[in-house]
Amino acid sequence: MTDDPTRCPRCERPTTYCVCDRIVPFETRTQVVILQHPQERDRDLGTAPLLTAMLPRARVVVGLSWASLAHALGHEALPRRWGVLYTGSLPQPLPPELYARPAVVLNRKGEPREDTAPLEGIIALDGSWSQAKTLWWRNAWLLKLPRVVLHPTQPSIYGRMRKEPRREALSTLEAVADALVANGEPPALRESLRKVFRSMIQRARDVAPPPSPPPTDQPRPDRRRKGRRAVAVSATAADESIDLSVPPPEEAPTREG
Ligand SMILES: [Zn+2]
């Protein structure tokens, strides 16, 4: 709870762009667990609170590492029944019909899945680009889970409201919305989630201009180097997606023995 009169007591966002008035809960079969990096501090424009407000079966767990899926969830669960949102490289290209979908559920190796039963739940990693990567590399049990691979078909609703380098990466809400539909939830759910998020961004834009774009006199990163990324995403979304297949320097696994 906040005593700050400029913030909503419920969501703690600035009252000027709180969207508590737009929240309509949506029952899902799929559970959603958002593993949030302890330093994720986007209190004003973060989307995890929108997900937990709208989805009764969604919750946020804050931390850096858990011994297993069951530890992260707080109850027993079969790893093959839970998927993790994944934006890294795949071992082989997907068939074209799968590329056309915004998200697709694959097995833990990133290959088409034989088990077609819907997942019991999905796990999303919430934080900045490097925070999400740290969470991935600190929780080796994530490698045992089926992967929900995202191919964003539209740029993020965040637009320029979010600073580099995640400017065009999907928000946690957009990624979860796509993953839920890939897991058999109704497309109307995706639309409801995106609509509330769009309202929040619209209200935020109305009160504050977006941050200036980065200076153009600096050389652009060589995007062709990232061409090995197997996940085909739209041109704008691809460049800033989190490639989980490469560890951040401080998380590179050390081989002992
Ligand atoms: Zn609010």
Residues whose N, C-alpha, C, O or C-beta is under 5 A from the ligand:
A	BS01	ZN	C8 R10 C11 E12 C18 V19 C20
